[in-house]
């Protein structure tokens, strides 16, 4: 949250969990796919973050 605010991207604070590339964080867009898996007592959850920007559709499709 602090890093996002320092770059003037406070509204992207939750994206910082999956967006690891410096360019992703600076631009505020997802460039490459990312997965995050976790379990609760009742469910197995997979969060998938895929690029939505038209310049990175190929990355989304190949992911």
Residue pairs with C-beta under 8 A, 6 or more apart in sequence:
1 10
1 13
1 16
3 16
3 25
4 10
4 11
4 12
4 13
4 15
4 16
4 25
5 13
7 25
7 26
9 25
9 28
12 19
12 25
12 28
15 24
15 25
15 28
15 30
15 49
16 25
17 36
18 30
18 34
18 36
18 47
18 49
19 25
19 30
19 31
19 34
19 49
20 34
21 31
21 32
23 31
24 30
24 31
24 32
29 51
29 52
29 53
29 56
30 49
30 50
30 51
30 52
30 53
30 56
31 51
31 53
31 56
31 59
32 51
32 56
32 59
32 63
33 48
33 49
33 50
33 51
33 59
33 60
33 63
34 48
34 49
35 46
35 47
35 48
35 49
36 46
36 47
36 49
37 44
37 45
37 46
37 47
38 45
39 45
50 59
50 60
50 63
51 57
51 59
51 60
52 60
